[in-house]
Every structure is written in structure tokens, then in C-alpha cells.
Amino acid sequence: MKGTAVIVGAGIAGLAAARSLAEGGWEVEVHERHPQLSTAGTLLGLWPAAWSALERLGAAAGLETVSIASGELLRPDGRVLGRLSLPETSRGVGRMDLLETLLAGLPEGTVRWGSPVASPAQLPDADVVVAADGVHSALRAHAFPAARLRDAKVVAFRGVAPLETRDGFEAWGAGLIFGRAPFPGGGTNWYAGVRTDLAGTREDDPLGLLGALYRGWTPRVHEVLTTLAPEAVDRRRIEDLAPLKSYVAGNLALVGDAAHAMAPHLGRGGGESLMDGLALADALVAAPSVAEGLARYDAARRRPSQRAVAGSRLMNRISNQLRHPWLRDTLVTAAGKAAARRRPTPSSAE
């Protein structure tokens, strides 16, 4: 089936949907409130399924990547709790690089820049409307008035530091986490998760605040903080979306953060958004009608993406636990030792 689609939002989900629908023969128009691509965000983790979606979109070739398959999990003083282990094909990409690559695959003029949309009534007629307008989606508010954002009780600080990193780590303290990893092309992707009651206000100097909060932590944290300027620190309060009963209302479909905003603690948000865009196009192109295509999309993506929301919410609670971190750390250490014992030795794996 072919048709017309209007997409609100030129983030990962919106551009992925636009690109895959256009390649399927659909007429596509994207409305983006900003005058250009967003420069917010740092490193995106792409698990194997998300990387496969990127390959199918034709946007993987030429993207510079780093491996995010492993790293150390530390106590604040630098002692090792365990090792983080992901599938070997897990990759990290720069968010801006990914957006530019997705945009480059669209026909000139597809995106209307500086075109905010507060209501579906502002949009031209189309067979399908795609709400890719983020965590605080205006279209979701109209189509799903009962949708509810939940405060994750964490403030995230993040950025890219002018410092080389070879091996990544994440350190857990009482109500605090800090991580760093290589950034594609050089530099260090870093992030700090701070419980809201410890995070001060936007008026506070972020580097002064972080320096005080992480005083006494491993020098690998302060190696990053000492290279930063205050304006290079992104600060945002984290919210996630309570599960919806459907991602579809009439001819409108939710994708990306508009459908399943999640805490960043599993690094799944960007990959899930990519998979939304591709799955939506696959469903619509293959279906005999818009209604059937949207139903197929909802069936394919709602439960998997909501499981990622639940997993990220759980990891937020575990890693940013304020009370009794010693118990959390003991359990993590024991689990790491048990996993190490189960790994085959080189001789037994042959």
C-alpha cells in the first residue's frame, strides 16, 4: 500500500519513519519546530536489533562507531564491583551523526524546519499522522489525554569531554552514578545520574555542584570534570511514560519518546526509536489498508518497547538507590562472580 504521511518531529524516530516510508513509495512531509537538526545528546547505544534496523534503513555505512560491549562497574572509590557485558555487536554512535545520516537519505524539502505543531488540526490532510514529537508530545496530549508521565526522581547531567577514553566504566554510589565511555571520533562521552533531592537547581553552577557531589570518588571521574566548561554540561530531569494500551488512535501513530519515553539507564531509547520508524513503515507498506497497517505496527512494537521502559525504570531504581547501597553492591558483586564462573575457559570452549 502507498499513501501520504505527515510526521511531527525530526528526531531519530521521525526521520527513521520518514526515510523508510519514502523508500516504500509514500509521500512524506515532516514538521520540525526547531530551525535545524537538534544538537542535543551525546552517545547512543545501539544493540544488535537496533543496528540491524539501521542497516535496513541504509544508514549504517559510513557511521563512525565505538564498541560498548563491555566495561567495568565500580564503587565510588574505584574498586571493581563487576564487569558490564553486552552482546559483542553492540555499538555506540554519535547522536548528531546519526541524525545527519538519516536526514541525508530524504528528498530535499521533505522537512519543514521551524514549523511547530501544537494540535493535529494544524496539519494538512494525510492518510497517516506520525507523532514523533518527543517526551512532552503535543499530539499525544490530544489523542491520548489520559497518558501520564512519571517523575524518575533523577536528574541527568551529560556531555562530551575533550579527553580520550579507551575503556568505559560506570560507578555507583548512594543516589549517584557516573559513567564515561569512548566517543566516536575521539573524546569522552560522560554522564552523571543524580537523585533529584541532591541535584540542586538550574541556577547552580553544574561543575561546582558535580565536583562537590563526587568529591572523594575515583580520579577517573574528576579527570572528566576538570576538562569541562559549564556551558558544555547538559542537564535534564528524567521522566518516563506510564504504559499505554495502544500506540494508535484513529490514523495517528506514536513513535519514539512520544510512545515510550524511558529512563536512560539501559541505553535503549535511541535504538527503540529507530526500530519504531522502520516497523511502522514495514507495516503500512505491506498492509491492505491504513487501519490494518497501524494495527500491525502496534502489535509489533508496543510490548517490546514497554518492556524496555520497565527494564530502564528498574535499573534506575537499582543504580540510583539512596538507602543501603552496600546491599545492592554485595548482590552485584556476587552476581558478577557467579557469571565469571559460568564463562567457559579457552580450553573448554574449543
N, C-alpha and C positions, 0 to 999 in steps of 0.2 A: 504494500500500500504506500502511496505517496500523498503528501498533503502540505499544509502550511503550519509553521510553529513560531510562536513568539516566546522568547526566553528573556527573563528578567534576571540579570546578574551575569557579569563576565568574569566570574571566578573559575575555579577548577571544574566544578560540576556543570556550570552553564556553558563554558567553552567546550568541554568534552561532549555534552549533548549536542551543541550546535555543529561541531565538526562531524560527529557520527551521523546526525540526521542529514546534513548537507550531502555527505558522501552516499547516503541512501536515497538521494533524489528529492529530498524535501526542500521547500522554500523556507529559509530560516532568517529571522530577524532577532537581534539581541539588543536589549536596552540596558545600559550600564550608567549608574548615577555619577560615577567619577569621570573626570575628563580623560583618563588614560588607565592603563593597567595598574592595579594596586601594587605598591611596592612593599606592603606589609608581609611579615612572615619570613621564615628562615629556612631551615632544612625540613624536607618532607620525607618521611619514611614510607617506602613502597614495598609491601610484602609481595610474595610471588604472584598471587592472583591479581593484584593491582598493577604490577609490572606487565603482566600478560595483557591486561586491558589497554595499557599504554602502547604496547606493541601493536595490538589490533587497530588502535587509532592512528598508527603510523607516526607516532610522536616520540618513540623511544630512541631511534637512531640519532646520534649526534649529541644527545644529552650527556653532560658530564655527571658521573655518579661517584659515590663512595660506598664502601661496604658498611652496613650497620648490623652485620650478623652476630657480632659478639662485643662484649665489653665487661668491665668489672663493676660490681655492686659493692659500694664501700660504706663503712661507718664514717661519721664526720671527721675522725682523726686520720682517715686514710686506710685503716685496716680493712682487709677484704672480707666481705660477707659471703660473696659467691660470684659467679660469672653469669652475665646476661647472655642468653643464647637464642638466636632466631634462625630460621631457615637460611642456608648459605647464600641463597639468591636474593635475600632482602637487600634493598639498595636505598641510599639516600640521594635526593636531588634537591637543587635549589628551587624554592617555590617560584621565584621570578622567572628563572629559566624555563620551568615547566609551562607557566602561563604564556610566555612569549612563543614557545614552540606550538602550543595548541592554537594560539591566535594566528600564527603564520599559515596554518593549514586552511583558514577560512577565506572565502572570496572577499575581495576588497569591498568595504561598505557594509558588511554584514552586521557590524557592531555600531550602534548609535551611542556615541560617548556623550557624557553629560546629560543623560536622559533618565532622571529619577522617575520611579513608578510607585505611587502610594496606594493604588487601587486597581483592580482588574478593569474597571470602567475606563481607565486612561489608555488602554491598549487597543490596537487595531484588531479587527476580527481575524481569527485564526482557528484552524482545526484543533490545535493543542496550545495551551499556555503552560510554560515550564517555570515554576518558581524556584529560582536558584539565587535568591536574594539574601542568603545568609542566616545567621543565628536569630536575628531580630526581623525576620521576614515579614514585610508588609502584606504580601499576598497570602501568606499562611494565616495571618491575623484575620483576613476577610473570609477565607474559605474554611478555616478551622478555628472558630472563635474560642473553643474550649482548650486549645493547645496551651501547654504550660511549660515555661522554662523553669528549671530548678537551679538554685544557687549551689555551686560545688564547694563553696566556702574556701576557695583557693584563689590567690592572685598569681598570675604567671608573669614573670619577667623573662625577656629573651633578647637575643641579638646575635650578631656575628662579630667576633673579636679578631683583630689583626694579629693573630698568634697561631702558630702551627700546632696541630694536634695529630698524633699518629694513632693513639688508642683511646677509645671513648670510655667514659665511666659515668655512673650515677651514684651520688652519695645521699644517704637518708639520715635525717636527724629527727628531732622532736618538732613536728609541724613544719619541717623544711626539707626540701630536696634540692640538689644542684647537680646538673649534668653538663658534660661537654663532649663533643664529637668532631671528627674532621668535617670540613665543609668543602663541597666540590670546587675545585679550582684554587684552593688554599684558604687558610683561615680556620677559625673555630666556631662551630655552632654551639651556643650555650643557652641554658635555660635554668631558671630557679622557680620552684613552686613553693609559695609561702601561704600558710593559713591566713585567712582574712584578718583575724584578730591580731596578727603580727605584722601586717603589711603596710601600716601607716596609711597615708593618703596620697593622692596625685600631686599634692603641693610639696611633698617631701622630696629631697634630693635622692634619686634612686640609688646612686652609688654609695652615698653615706648610709642609707638605710640597709642596703645589702652588706656593706662592709661590717656594720655593727651586728647584723643578724648572723653572719657567717664567721664572726671572729672566733679563732681557735680551730676552725676547720682545716682540712688538708691544704697545704700550699698550692695544690693544683687548682683549687677554687680561686685563690687570690691572684694567681698568675693571670687569670682571665679578667677579674675585676679591675686590676691596675692598668689594663690596656684600654679601658672604655672611656668614652665621653658620655655625659648624661643624656644627650640627645640621641645617642645610639641605642638606648635602652627602651624596648617596647614593653609597656605594662598593660595588662588587661585582666579583668575579673572573669573567672571561668563560670560558664553556665552550661547545663546540658538540657536536652528536651525530653520530657516525660513521653513514654511510648504512645504513638498514635495508632488508632485502629485501622487507618488506611493512609496511604500517601497520595490518594487520588480523590478529587471532588469534582464531579462533572467532567469537564475537559481539561482540568488543571491537575498537574502533577508536581509534587515536591521532590526536589533532588538536593543532595549535599547537606550543608548545615541547616537549611530550611526544613529538611526532613528528619535529620538525626544528629543535631548538634551534640557533641560529646566532649568530655574532658580529654586533654592531650596525653594522658598518662600511658596509653598503649601505642601512641603514634599512628592511629588508624584513620583519622578524619580525612586526610587528603586522598588516600587510596580508596576509601569507601565512596568519596565523591566522584572519582574517576569511573569507578565501576557503575555508579548510578547512571552517568551520562551515556555510557556505552549500552547498558542494559535497556534503558528507555528507548534508544534508537533501534536496537535489535527487535524489541517487542513491537514497536509501531510499524517498522518496515515489513515485518513478517505477518502481521495480523490482518484479517479481512476488514476490520473496522477500528476506528479510534477507541471505542469503548473496550473492545477486546484487547487491543494493544496496551492500553493503560492498566487493565486488569492483570495482564501478564507481567507488566513491569512491577506492579505492586506485589504480586506473588513471588517474584524473583528476588526483590531487594529488601522488602520491609523487615522480615525476620532476621536475615543475616546482619543487616546494618544495626538493628536494635540490639542484637547480641553484642556487637562491638561497643555500643553505648553502655550496656550493662557491665561489660568487662572493664571498660575505661573508668566507669564510676567506682567499681570495686577496687581497682588499682589505686585510684585517687585516695580512697579511704585507707588502704594499707600503707601506701608510701608516705602520706602526709599525716599519719596518725600522731596525735599530740601526746596522748597518755600511754604509758607503758611501752615505749619503743623497744625496750630491752627484750620483751616477749616477742614482738614482731621480728627483731633481729635474730633471736635464737632460732625461731622457726625457719627463717630464710636460710640461715647458715646450715641447719640440719638438712633442709631440702636440697641445698647445693651439694653437700657431701654425699647424700644418697644418690643424686643424679650422677655424680662423678664415679661412684662405684658401679653404676649400671652401664657406663660407657665401655664399649669393647676396647681392649688394648690392641695395638697394631698387629700383634701376632695372632690374637683370637679373631680379628676381623678378616684375616686373609682366607 
